[in-house]
Amino acid sequence: MERTNRKDFIRKLILGGASIVCAGGLLFRPNNILLSGMFASLSATSSGKSVSGFSPLKEAMFYTALENNRVLCQLCPHQCVLADRESGLCRVRSNISGKLYSMVYGKPCTYDIGPIEKAPLYHFIPGHRRLCIATVGCNLRCKYCHNWHISQTGPGRVREYEMTPGQMVSEAFRRGVRSISFTYTEPTVFYEYMYDISRMAQREGLKVSIVSNGYINPAPFRKLLTYLDAVKIDLKAFDDEFYRDVTSARLKPVLRTLKVLKEENIFFEIVNLVVPTLNDDPDEVKRMCDWIVHELGEHVPVHFSRFVPTYRLANLSSTPVRTLERAVDIAHNSGLQYVYIGNVPGHKYNSTYCPGCDKRLIHRSHFSVLSNHIAQAKCNHCGYEIHGIWE
C-alpha cells in the first residue's frame, strides 16, 4: 500500500491539538465530533448530527439485516456479522440498532497532492498530479503496514476533517489536479464516501483511481468500477498461508478481484511488495507471474517493490536489490511485457521500455518523469501499441 509521509502527518496532528503518547506505539486522543464511544454521536441530537451540523453517520451499502438487531456486512469477504453496537474488522462500519453505518463518511484523516507515480500507476497519464484521499480504517491487518497509524485505528482516534463529496471535488479543482485517488488506507472500508466522490468527479471531468488491497466482494466492486478509470491492486503474495499469517485475509478473493477487473475492461496495475523470507521464493514469484499472464494478460504492468522494515516486521532486513532484479527476470521469462522495480530510486526498471524495440519510452527517477516518448498510445520509435491510459 502506498505510504503517507508519517513525519508530516504527525506534525499536522500536533498542530491540530491531538495528543500523542509513546507507549510502544502512538495513541491519539479522540476528537469531539466522534467520541471515544463512537456511538454517542447518534444520540447527541435527534438528527444524529454533531454540534457543527455535519453528520458523521451514513447508512452503509451492501448489508443485510438479521434477527435480534444483528447485521451481515457484505462489502468485503470477511462477511462480518455484527450485534448491536459492534464494529467490523475494519473498525469503521458499525451496527447501530439493527442498521449498518459508515462512521467515516465525509471524515477524511488526510487529503493531499502527489504524483500518480507514487501510487504506483505508471501507465495512467504519466506525470500528472492527483488529490489523494483517505479515512482511517482497513479490512486487512498487514504486519508491515507503513500507514498503520491511520489504517489500524478507528474513527475519532486521529484528527479528521469535515469534507462532503462536493467539497472534495471542489478541492480537486482548486488545487488544479488531473485526478482524484483513494489511497494510503484501504478505500473499500469508506466505500460510500468514495462512491459518491467518484460519481461527482466523473461528472465534472476528473479522472479517478484507487490504490487497493483488492479485498472486496464482486457486487460492490462492479458497481464502483462504473466510476473508476484506473486501479492499482496490491497482490501481496501468491500464497494463502502468507495472506492468513501476515494480513489476516485470504488469497483467493484478491485473485477474484483481479479477474473482475479484466472482465470489466478496467485499466489496472499490480504491485507485489517483496518481503525477505516471506514471499521472495523464486518458485512462488514464477507461479504468480504465470498466473497473471494466463488469467489477466501479458500487458498488465507489474511492480516488484522493495520492502523496508516497519511496524511489526521491523526485525526483517530490507529487500536486496538483486532479489527484485531476479523477480523482474522471472516476470520477463513468463512473458510479462511491463515490469518495474519500486522503492529503488534511479533504478533502470523505474522506466518504461517498448516491448517491440526495447527502447526506453518513459524515463523515470523514482516519482519523477524525465521524458516521455509515447504518442497516441504508441512507441515513437517503432509504432508498437503501448497498453495504458496516456491522455
C-alpha positions as CSV (number, residue, x, y, z in Angstrom):
1,M,0.0,0.0,0.0
2,E,1.2,3.5,-0.8
3,R,2.5,5.3,2.2
4,T,1.9,8.7,3.7
5,N,4.7,10.9,4.9
6,R,4.4,10.0,8.6
7,K,6.5,12.9,9.8
8,D,4.3,15.4,8.1
9,F,1.2,13.6,9.3
10,I,2.2,13.6,12.9
11,R,3.2,17.3,12.6
12,K,-0.3,18.1,11.4
13,L,-1.8,16.2,14.4
14,I,0.3,18.1,16.9
15,L,-0.7,21.5,15.3
16,G,-4.3,20.3,15.3
17,G,-4.2,19.7,19.1
18,A,-4.1,15.9,19.1
19,S,-2.2,14.2,22.0
20,I,0.5,11.7,21.3
21,V,1.6,9.2,23.9
22,C,4.6,6.9,23.3
23,A,3.9,3.6,24.9
24,G,5.0,1.0,22.4
25,G,3.1,2.9,19.7
26,L,1.0,6.1,19.1
27,L,-2.2,6.7,21.0
28,F,-4.4,9.6,19.8
29,R,-7.0,11.5,21.8
30,P,-10.5,11.1,20.2
31,N,-11.8,14.4,18.7
32,N,-15.0,16.0,19.9
33,I,-17.1,15.0,16.9
34,L,-16.8,11.3,17.1
35,L,-16.4,10.5,20.8
36,S,-14.4,7.5,22.1
37,G,-17.6,5.6,22.5
38,M,-18.2,6.2,18.8
39,F,-22.0,5.6,19.1
40,A,-22.5,8.7,21.3
41,S,-22.7,10.8,18.2
42,L,-26.0,9.3,17.1
43,S,-27.7,10.3,20.3
44,A,-26.1,13.7,20.6
45,T,-29.1,15.2,18.7
46,S,-32.4,13.9,17.4
47,S,-31.0,14.2,13.8
48,G,-27.8,12.3,14.5
49,K,-25.7,15.3,13.6
50,S,-22.7,16.8,15.5
51,V,-22.8,20.2,17.1
52,S,-21.3,21.7,13.9
53,G,-24.3,20.4,11.9
54,F,-22.2,17.8,10.0
55,S,-23.5,14.2,10.2
56,P,-20.7,11.7,10.8
57,L,-23.1,8.8,10.1
58,K,-24.1,7.4,6.7
59,E,-26.1,4.2,6.3
60,A,-23.9,1.7,4.6
61,M,-24.5,0.0,1.3
62,F,-24.3,-3.8,0.9
63,Y,-25.5,-5.3,4.1
64,T,-28.4,-7.5,5.3
65,A,-30.4,-7.0,8.4
66,L,-30.7,-10.2,10.6
67,E,-32.8,-11.1,13.6
68,N,-32.1,-9.7,17.0
69,N,-30.8,-6.4,15.6
70,R,-27.8,-8.1,14.0
71,V,-26.5,-7.2,10.6
72,L,-24.4,-9.0,8.0
73,C,-21.9,-6.8,6.2
74,Q,-21.5,-7.9,2.6
75,L,-19.0,-5.4,1.4
76,C,-15.8,-7.5,1.7
77,P,-15.0,-11.2,2.0
78,H,-14.8,-11.1,5.8
79,Q,-18.6,-11.0,5.8
80,C,-18.8,-9.7,9.4
81,V,-21.9,-10.5,11.4
82,L,-22.3,-7.7,14.0
83,A,-24.5,-7.4,17.0
84,D,-25.9,-4.0,18.0
85,R,-23.1,-1.5,18.7
86,E,-20.4,-3.8,17.3
87,S,-18.0,-2.7,14.5
88,G,-16.5,-4.8,11.8
89,L,-12.9,-5.9,11.5
90,C,-12.3,-2.6,9.5
91,R,-13.3,-0.6,12.7
92,V,-15.3,1.9,10.6
93,R,-18.6,0.1,9.8
94,S,-20.8,-0.2,12.8
95,N,-24.2,-1.7,13.7
96,I,-26.5,0.8,15.4
97,S,-29.9,-0.5,16.4
98,G,-30.0,-3.0,13.5
99,K,-28.7,-0.8,10.8
100,L,-25.1,-0.7,9.4
101,Y,-23.5,2.7,9.2
102,S,-20.2,4.1,7.8
103,M,-18.6,6.0,10.7
104,V,-16.2,7.8,8.4
105,Y,-18.4,9.3,5.6
106,G,-17.1,12.8,4.9
107,K,-14.4,12.4,7.5
108,P,-11.0,12.1,5.7
109,C,-8.0,11.9,8.0
110,T,-5.8,13.2,5.2
111,Y,-6.1,14.7,1.8
112,D,-3.0,16.0,-0.1
113,I,-1.5,16.3,-3.5
114,G,1.0,13.9,-5.0
115,P,2.3,12.3,-8.2
116,I,0.4,9.5,-9.8
117,E,3.8,7.6,-10.0
118,K,3.7,7.2,-6.2
119,A,0.6,5.0,-6.4
120,P,2.3,3.5,-8.3
121,L,0.4,3.8,-11.6
122,Y,3.0,4.1,-14.4
123,H,0.7,3.7,-17.4
124,F,-2.0,6.2,-16.3
125,I,-1.3,9.7,-17.7
126,P,2.3,9.8,-16.5
127,G,3.5,12.8,-14.6
128,H,0.1,14.2,-13.6
129,R,-0.8,15.3,-10.1
130,R,-3.7,13.9,-8.1
131,L,-5.7,14.7,-5.0
132,C,-5.1,11.8,-2.5
133,I,-7.8,11.0,0.0
134,A,-8.0,8.6,2.9
135,T,-10.0,7.9,6.1
136,V,-9.0,5.8,9.0
137,G,-9.5,2.0,8.9
138,C,-8.6,-1.1,6.9
139,N,-10.0,-4.5,6.3
140,L,-6.6,-6.1,6.5
141,R,-4.1,-6.4,9.3
142,C,-0.8,-6.3,7.4
143,K,2.2,-6.6,9.8
144,Y,4.3,-4.4,7.6
145,C,1.9,-1.5,7.0
146,H,3.7,1.8,6.6
147,N,0.4,3.7,7.3
148,W,-0.5,1.7,10.4
149,H,-1.0,4.9,12.4
150,I,-4.2,5.6,10.3
151,S,-5.1,2.2,8.9
152,Q,-5.0,0.3,12.1
153,T,-7.1,2.7,14.1
154,G,-10.8,3.7,14.3
155,P,-12.9,6.9,14.0
156,G,-12.0,9.7,16.3
157,R,-8.5,8.4,17.1
158,V,-6.7,10.8,14.9
159,R,-7.6,14.3,13.6
160,E,-10.3,14.1,11.0
161,Y,-11.6,16.8,8.6
162,E,-15.2,17.5,7.6
163,M,-15.4,17.4,3.8
164,T,-18.5,16.5,1.8
165,P,-18.1,14.8,-1.5
166,G,-18.9,18.0,-3.3
167,Q,-16.3,19.9,-1.2
168,M,-13.7,17.3,-2.0
169,V,-14.4,17.6,-5.8
170,S,-14.2,21.4,-5.5
171,E,-10.9,21.0,-3.7
172,A,-9.5,19.0,-6.6
173,F,-10.3,21.8,-9.0
174,R,-9.0,24.4,-6.6
175,R,-5.7,22.5,-6.5
176,G,-5.6,22.1,-10.2
177,V,-5.1,18.4,-10.3
178,R,-6.0,16.0,-13.1
179,S,-7.4,13.2,-10.9
180,I,-8.7,12.0,-7.5
181,S,-7.1,9.0,-5.9
182,F,-8.3,7.0,-2.9
183,T,-5.2,5.7,-1.2
184,Y,-3.0,5.4,2.0
185,T,-5.6,3.3,3.7
186,E,-8.0,0.7,2.1
187,P,-10.7,2.6,0.1
188,T,-13.1,-0.3,0.4
189,V,-13.8,0.5,4.0
190,F,-15.0,4.0,3.2
191,Y,-16.9,2.8,0.2
192,E,-19.9,5.1,0.4
193,Y,-17.7,8.2,0.6
194,M,-15.5,7.0,-2.3
195,Y,-18.5,6.1,-4.4
196,D,-20.2,9.5,-4.0
197,I,-17.0,11.4,-4.7
198,S,-16.2,9.3,-7.7
199,R,-19.6,9.8,-9.3
200,M,-19.3,13.6,-8.9
201,A,-15.7,13.7,-10.1
202,Q,-16.5,11.7,-13.2
203,R,-19.4,14.0,-14.0
204,E,-17.1,17.1,-13.7
205,G,-14.4,15.6,-16.0
206,L,-11.9,14.4,-13.4
207,K,-10.2,11.0,-13.6
208,V,-10.5,8.7,-10.6
209,S,-8.2,5.9,-9.4
210,I,-8.0,3.7,-6.3
211,V,-5.0,2.1,-4.6
212,S,-6.4,-1.1,-3.1
213,N,-5.7,-4.4,-1.5
214,G,-8.4,-6.0,-3.6
215,Y,-10.3,-7.5,-0.7
216,I,-13.8,-6.6,-1.8
217,N,-16.8,-8.6,-2.9
218,P,-17.6,-8.6,-6.6
219,A,-21.0,-6.9,-6.5
220,P,-19.9,-3.7,-4.7
221,F,-16.7,-3.7,-6.8
222,R,-18.5,-3.9,-10.1
223,K,-20.8,-1.1,-9.0
224,L,-17.8,1.1,-8.1
225,L,-15.9,0.4,-11.3
226,T,-18.5,2.3,-13.3
227,Y,-16.9,5.5,-11.9
228,L,-13.2,4.5,-11.9
229,D,-10.6,5.0,-14.6
230,A,-7.7,3.1,-13.1
231,V,-7.0,0.6,-10.3
232,K,-3.8,-0.4,-8.5
233,I,-4.0,-3.8,-6.7
234,D,-1.6,-5.0,-4.1
235,L,-1.1,-8.7,-4.7
236,K,0.8,-9.2,-1.5
237,A,1.9,-12.8,-2.2
238,F,0.9,-15.8,-4.2
239,D,0.4,-18.0,-1.1
240,D,-2.6,-18.3,1.0
241,E,-0.6,-19.0,4.2
242,F,1.2,-15.7,3.8
243,Y,-2.2,-13.9,3.4
244,R,-3.5,-15.6,6.6
245,D,-0.4,-15.1,8.7
246,V,0.7,-11.6,7.6
247,T,-2.5,-9.9,6.5
248,S,-5.4,-11.8,8.3
249,A,-7.0,-12.4,4.9
250,R,-7.1,-14.9,2.1
251,L,-5.5,-15.0,-1.4
252,K,-8.5,-16.3,-3.4
253,P,-10.7,-13.2,-3.1
254,V,-7.9,-10.9,-4.3
255,L,-7.4,-13.1,-7.4
256,R,-11.1,-12.9,-8.0
257,T,-11.0,-9.1,-7.8
258,L,-8.2,-9.1,-10.5
259,K,-10.4,-11.3,-12.7
260,V,-13.3,-8.9,-12.3
261,L,-11.1,-6.0,-13.5
262,K,-10.3,-7.9,-16.6
263,E,-13.9,-8.8,-17.2
264,E,-15.0,-5.2,-16.8
265,N,-12.2,-4.0,-19.0
266,I,-10.8,-1.5,-16.4
267,F,-7.2,-0.4,-16.6
268,F,-5.2,-1.8,-13.7
269,E,-1.6,-2.4,-12.5
270,I,-0.3,-4.8,-9.9
271,V,2.2,-4.3,-7.1
272,N,4.0,-7.1,-5.2
273,L,5.9,-5.9,-2.2
274,V,8.8,-8.4,-1.9
275,V,9.4,-9.3,1.8
276,P,12.6,-11.2,2.5
277,T,12.0,-14.8,3.7
278,L,8.2,-14.4,3.5
279,N,7.2,-14.1,-0.2
280,D,10.5,-13.9,-2.1
281,D,10.8,-17.6,-3.1
282,P,11.5,-17.7,-6.9
283,D,9.1,-20.6,-7.5
284,E,6.3,-18.5,-5.9
285,V,7.2,-15.5,-8.0
286,K,7.1,-17.7,-11.1
287,R,3.7,-19.1,-10.2
288,M,2.3,-15.6,-9.7
289,C,3.7,-14.3,-13.0
290,D,2.5,-17.3,-14.9
291,W,-1.0,-16.9,-13.4
292,I,-1.0,-13.2,-14.4
293,V,-0.1,-13.9,-18.0
294,H,-2.6,-16.8,-18.3
295,E,-5.5,-15.2,-16.5
296,L,-5.1,-11.5,-17.0
297,G,-2.7,-10.9,-19.9
298,E,0.9,-10.2,-20.7
299,H,0.2,-6.5,-21.0
300,V,-0.6,-5.9,-17.3
301,P,2.1,-3.7,-15.7
302,V,3.6,-5.5,-12.6
303,H,5.7,-3.7,-10.0
304,F,8.1,-5.5,-7.6
305,S,8.6,-3.1,-4.7
306,R,11.3,-3.1,-2.1
307,F,10.3,-3.8,1.5
308,V,11.6,-1.5,4.2
309,P,11.4,-2.7,7.9
310,T,8.4,-1.2,9.7
311,Y,5.6,-1.8,12.2
312,R,5.5,-5.4,13.3
313,L,8.1,-6.6,10.9
314,A,10.8,-4.2,11.9
315,N,13.1,-7.2,12.6
316,L,13.5,-8.1,9.0
317,S,16.0,-6.6,6.6
318,S,15.2,-4.5,3.5
319,T,14.8,-6.4,0.3
320,P,18.1,-6.8,-1.6
321,V,18.0,-5.1,-5.0
322,R,19.3,-8.4,-6.5
323,T,16.1,-10.2,-5.3
324,L,14.0,-7.6,-7.1
325,E,16.0,-7.9,-10.2
326,R,15.6,-11.7,-10.1
327,A,11.9,-11.2,-9.9
328,V,12.0,-9.0,-12.9
329,D,13.9,-11.6,-14.8
330,I,11.3,-14.3,-13.8
331,A,8.5,-12.0,-14.9
332,H,10.0,-11.3,-18.3
333,N,10.7,-15.0,-18.8
334,S,7.0,-15.7,-18.1
335,G,6.0,-13.3,-20.9
336,L,5.1,-10.1,-18.9
337,Q,5.8,-7.0,-21.1
338,Y,5.9,-4.2,-18.5
339,V,7.8,-5.0,-15.3
340,Y,9.1,-2.5,-12.8
341,I,11.1,-2.2,-9.6
342,G,9.7,0.1,-6.9
343,N,11.3,1.9,-3.9
344,V,14.7,1.9,-5.5
345,P,15.1,5.4,-6.9
346,G,17.0,5.7,-10.1
347,H,16.9,2.0,-11.0
348,K,16.7,1.1,-14.6
349,Y,13.4,-0.6,-14.1
350,N,11.8,2.6,-12.8
351,S,11.4,3.4,-16.5
352,T,9.1,2.0,-19.2
353,Y,10.6,0.1,-22.2
354,C,8.9,-0.8,-25.5
355,P,8.1,-4.5,-25.9
356,G,8.6,-4.1,-29.6
357,C,12.0,-2.4,-30.0
358,D,13.2,-2.3,-26.3
359,K,13.8,1.5,-26.5
360,R,13.3,3.5,-23.3
361,L,9.9,5.2,-23.7
362,I,9.4,6.9,-20.3
363,H,12.4,7.8,-18.3
364,R,11.7,8.0,-14.6
365,S,13.7,8.6,-11.5
366,H,11.6,7.4,-8.5
367,F,8.4,9.5,-8.9
368,S,9.6,12.0,-11.5
369,V,9.0,11.7,-15.2
370,L,12.1,13.0,-17.0
371,S,11.0,12.2,-20.6
372,N,8.1,10.5,-22.4
373,H,8.3,9.1,-26.0
374,I,4.8,7.7,-26.2
375,A,2.4,9.4,-28.6
376,Q,-1.2,8.4,-29.4
377,A,-0.6,5.3,-27.2
378,K,2.3,4.1,-29.5
379,C,6.1,3.9,-29.3
380,N,7.6,6.9,-31.1
381,H,10.4,4.7,-32.3
382,C,8.7,1.6,-33.8
383,G,4.9,2.3,-33.5
384,Y,4.3,-0.6,-31.1
385,E,1.0,0.0,-29.2
386,I,1.6,0.6,-25.5
387,H,-1.0,-0.6,-23.1
388,G,-2.3,2.1,-20.8
389,I,-4.2,5.4,-20.5
390,W,-2.0,8.2,-21.9
391,E,-4.2,11.3,-22.1
